[in-house]
Amino acid sequence: MAIPAPSRSEILALFRSLLRTARQYTDYNVREYTKRRTSDAFRRNSHISDPAAAAAAFSDGKSQLEVARRQAVVYSLYTPKVKSIMEIHT
């Protein structure tokens, strides 16, 4: 039995969750990398029309979300003492 393709609302919820998780990173470089990687992956997969491939990409995205959440916790334990030059407002 084939896995049904995710709905548009499920895909958008996953996208928002990944971006929300990216905001939790305290390090500027990691935060921006995660945002960029999320946007690039969704843009790259936007043309998928095959339900099986869409379900596989969605499943991969959900597993990436879990990894990102775990890493956000780990990075929060080792917060750098000095902010990145990109975060310093003059």
N, C-alpha and C positions, 0 to 999 in steps of 0.2 A: 504494500500500500504506500502510495506516494505522500510525502509531507506537503500539506497545502502551502501555497505561497502566502507570505505575510501581507496584511492589508497595508494601505498607505498610512493609516494612523499608527499602526505598530512600527512601521519604518521611521516615521517622524518622531515617535516617542523614543526609539532607540537612539536616533541622531541627537535629540535634545539631552538624553541621559548621558551620552558620551561627552557632549560639550559641557554639561553641568559638572561631570566628574573631572574634566580637564581643569575647570576653574578651581578645584580643590588643591591642586598642586601649588606648593609654596614657591618652588623654583621657577623663575620666569622662562628659562630655556625649555624645561620639560613641559610646562604649561602650554607654551606656544607650539611646540612640536606636536603635542597631543591634539591640539585644536586643528592644526594643519593636516595632520595625518587622518583625522576623522573626516574633515571636509574632502580631502583628496579621495579617500576610499568611497565615500558616498557618491561623489561625482563620477568616479571610475565605474561604479556599479549601477549607475542610473539607467543605463541602456539595457540592462538585463530584462528579457521578456519571458524566458523559460522559467516556469514555476519551480522546477527542481533546483535550478541554479540560483533563483531568488531565495528559496528557502535555505540553501546552503550558505549563501552570502549573509543572510539574516542570522543564521546560527553562528557563523563566524563572528559577526558583529556583537552578538550577545556574549560570546566567550571573551572577546576583546574588552567588553565593558566590565566583566568580572575581574579581569587582569588589571585594568586601569583603576578600579576601585581598591583592589588590594595594594597596588603600588602607591596610590594616593595616601593610604594609611602609613605605609612604610616611609615615604618621603616626608610625611608630617612629623615622624619621630626624629628625623635628622635634618631639621630646618637649618639652613645656613644662617650664620650670625650676621652676615653682611648682605644687603640687598644687591641685586644685579644693577648695573649701571642703567639698564633700561627701565628700572622701577623707581629710580630716584628722580623726584620731581623738584625742579628748581624754582 
